[in-house]
């Protein structure tokens, strides 16, 4: 009977897809919307930046759909964008680099080589041919030289003398490892030999004398610095050139997962190592200092940091609170030096990511002094605060630091005086700040914010000490702004919900009108009247107002079908007013609405853009309020929009696939069918950096993992389930769905099926795979919701 229904559905598909044409609209098909986006939608501008004299705006686009997106440039005064030849591209300075204080010179790395660019003169000078990986080029504090790392060692290039000098060599291991015995027995034997034989004692004395002579004759530099079992990163020379600071990264001993690749050039199955699973010994990241004046090295010490021994509250649930706990492990980032070169700031994070300490560092002793502590019993995050995206720095007076914090519930700008410790909040309100920077004249802030609406972003200017925010962009949607070097113009990458990204330029004036520079969309894409989804809110069971995108047929039938889409990543926003990263899903929702479906796309609890409480409500229970928001969304569709409660489907990928599984396993009475794509099925098998924030670690907080993982609730499956997964997914491993499928088999579950994609990673690459996946999703909904 089921096979007959599938055949009937396939027979009806051409009729259903033609319904759009009969209403005057071009027809949408799965094949059309899942084709190569450049050929179908258009080549959108990306990687936007100004050249250093403000003459050109550069960006990438690829209208010819080649393997590599060419570089384009356009004048801020308008005109037709010009595509650069490969020869022209080679001569363009890199978009990123380090500047001198007056911003007249820039040092950068391009194609492995080190260059110096005199901006006013327009001249470029190659300083070093890339013999290895060159990183972190920067002017010394006196601006007479440039420091950088190459092949993992610290170098200095003196500009006037045209002289390159190796300052320090970094090696793993220890200088004490030379000939020391490996174990206690061998040590005893060696000591016995010394006691018994004069000839051995004489040779030892001779070797010690030669060692002392060699050390006396060795130059101070290059100094060999040993890093133990770790490797040196972020190697820097202090402004006074006395201290060399570096982080030591040491990978943990956890076992990595091997992902087999079956479709290979060799014809053999090839395994590739990927990330380890959450928990256990993952990595360490300490800060070390070498004092060139005293010829000694030492670590930045942290055991006395206030709160370093605090224990998380969840341990009480297990009776694991200790009377005298050890200091928590920390990661140290920095140092960040003040412009006058006198002060060093470091950011210290606890391994459990529940604390961040901003501290003033004394490089001569390695001792830090507390300036600000941020604590969150869940985990620290939000714009400008996450471990891999901190926004902080020095104010122009060299007496204050600035940073972002969620102390008020939303990510805002703060300063703190390094002498008095006095903290000041510069922005406030139920909105968030993104990408703050200080103006060239050091009198203003520039930043983006979602102040107008949680799903809308604009660019603002504000006095340095806080005060009135002046909005500089006016187009509804999202406006990613790029200031010209003289800050006279703003390049804007803008989009709206049904209008993909285009490049605009305008004067840096709130009343100036933006001029559109690119026109990227294809005629066939523009021919369809893409819907502008309504941004709605509905009340959840706990009284929260949950935002969502709503797609409705013009003449929605009573008791019609509906689909709920669940975005991925957890901490991501999709109920917004700009062109979604989920553009394929957006187009698929238009297709569904053409066929009579209502679609709801929810920014459930855990989503980005709504502050700290919204972000952390899922702490220790994924599949809690993030899931009940989907169930309450279904109720909202029934009560407010006449949807049939027996014909509601759910689907999503990654985190959305996880929620889909939880929805079908725990709320069979709400959802009639679901499609789980690239889904996490057991959080104990996902990565550490993401999962440990939300659920702690499996061995320490097994309760959180047990109630958050779909594999423990598979017995609840009653309705049709489609599982789709790429077999070379290095993010959510294919093993996840293999383990779940074995559970379903052992439980005797029948109404499920799995489609696998042998060459696809987490985000599919090939139109044929996208088409196959969404054809299956569409057929699932047509069969079970119509």
C-alpha positions, 0 to 999 in steps of 0.5 A: 500500500505504501509503495502504491501511494509513492507511485501516486504521488510521483504521478501527481507531481507534474500537475502540482508543479504546474499549479504555479503557472496557472496562477500566472507565476513561473513554476518552481521545481525542486530541480530548479531551486536546487541547481547551482546557485550562481547559474540560478540566483546569480553571483553575489558580491562578497569579501568586500574591502577598500584599498588603502588610499580609498580609491577603489572598493574591491570584492569577489564575484563569479558570474562565469562560475569558474573554479575561482572567483575573480577580483573586481573593483569599483570607484566609490563615485559609481560606475561599472565594476571592473574585473581584474586580470590575474596579473592585476590581482597579483599587484593588489596589496592584501586586504589585511595587514598591520599599519604604522601609527599614522597609517602611512605604511602597511606590512602584509603577507601575500602568496607566502611573501612579506611586503611593505606598502607605502600607501601615499606613494603607492609603492610596494617593496618585497621584504622576504621571499616566503621560505616558510609560513609567514605570520603575524607581521607587525611594526615594532614600537619605534616603527624602525623594524618589522617582526614576524614569524616564519617556519615557527620562529621569530624574526626581525627585519630592520628597514633602514639597514635592510637587515633580516635577523633571527631572534628566537628559535622554538623547538618542542621538547626540553633542553634538559632532555639531552641524555637523561635516562628514561627511567629510574632503573637506568638512572640508578645504573648511571649513578653506580657507574659514576661511583665506581669508575674515575674515568667516567667521572673525569669525562663528565667533568670535561663535558661540563667544562666544555658546555660552560665554555660553549654557553659563554661564547654563544650570542644572546640571539638567536635563543632556542626556546623549548616548548615541551610537548606543545607548539608555540603560537602567537609569537610576539616581541613586546614594544620595548623589545625586552619580552618575547611572549608566546602561547603554547598549544598542546593537543590532548590525548583524546582519540580522533574519529576516522571518517572513511571515504568510499568514492576515491580516486584510488578506488580504495577506501581511505580513512581521514582523521577528524575531530575527537568527541566531547569531553576528556583531555582536549587541549591546553593553551598557556601563555609563556614569557621569555625575558631577553634581559635576564635570559630566562623564561616563565609562565603566566601564573593563574592559580590566585585569580579570584574565583579560579577555584569556583565550582559549577552549580551542576556538580551539586546534583551529583554530590561532587562539590569538593571542599578544597578544589584545584584551580580550574584549567584556563586558556590565556589570550594576548597580550594586547599592548597599549598604544604607548607600549606601557601596559599589557592586557590579557584575556583569561578563560576558564576551561569550562567557559563559565568565566572570563577575566580581563587582566593587566599583565606584569611581563617582568613577573608573569603575574596578572592583576584583575580588571574585570570578571565575567561569570555565567553559570551556563556559559559565556557567549554572545557577540564579541564575547565568544572564545574565538571572537573576542572584541576588546582593546585599548582606549586612546588615553591608554588608561582604559580598556574596552570590551563587550559583556552580557552583564545587562542581558545583552552584548554591549560596550563597556570600558574599565579604568586600569588604575581605579577599576571603575567600569562604565557601560557605553551602550544599553538596551534590549539589542546587541552590538556587533563589530565595534571599532574606534574612528580614525580621529579617536572621537567616535565609535562605529558598530552595527546593532539590531536596535531597530528590530531583532531581525534588522541590522544597521550601522551606527556612530556614537561619541567615544564616551557613549551617548546618542547613537546616530544611524548611518544606514536606512535600507530595511534588512541587513547592512554590513558596512565597510568604512573607507580609509578616510571614513568619508564613504561607506560601502554596504553589503545589503540584502532583504528577506526576498532580495539577495546581497548587493553592493551599495556605496554612500557618503558617511552621512545619515541623510545620504542616499546609497547608490547600488553598484552591483546588479547580480541576479539572473533574469530567471530568478527575478521572474518569480515573485519571491515572498516576503515572509511575515515576521511574527511572534507567538506565545510559548507555554512559559509566556515567552514571545517566540519570533518566527518567519511565517509563509502563507498561501494567499488563499490558505485553505481551512484545515490545510497542511503545514511544515515547520522548518528548524534552522541549524547551528543552535546559536543562529538567527533565521527569523530576520529581514535579510537574505538567509544563509538557508536560501535553498530552504527559503526557495523550498518554502516558496515552493511549498506555499505554492502547493498550499502549505503554510510554513513556519520558521522559528527562532527557538530558544538558543537562537542568536540575536535575542540576548543572554537569557534566550541563548542560555535557556537550553543549558543542560537540556537541549531538546527542552525549551528549544523543542517545546517552542516547535510544539507551541509553534504548531499549536499557534498554526492550528489556533491562529491560521486554521492549520489541520493539527493532524497534518503538520510536518517538521524538518531541518538540518544539523541542529535542526535535524536533532530537533526533528528527531526529538520532535518525532520521538517525544511529540508524536501527537504533534508531528505527522512526519519529519525529515532529519538531515545531517542530524546529531543523534547523540551529543556525547559524539559531537565536538568539544568546543560547542557541546561542552559549553551547553551540556558540560562533559559526559563523564561529569554531567551524564544527566544533561546528555541523557535527556538531550540526546535523541538516541535515548528516545527512539522508542517514541517513533510512531510517524514517518521519518526520513533520515538524510546524511552525507557519508563524509561529514566531518562535522556531524559524523555519519556514525551518528545516524548509523548508531541511531539506525541500529537502535531503530532496527533493534526496536523493530521500528518500520516507518523510517528510511535513510538516504545516504550521500557517499561524497557529501560533507556536512553542507552538500556541495553538488546540486544532484545531492541537494535535488535528491534530498529535497525531492525526498523531503517533498515526497514525504510531505506530499504523501503524509500531509496532503 
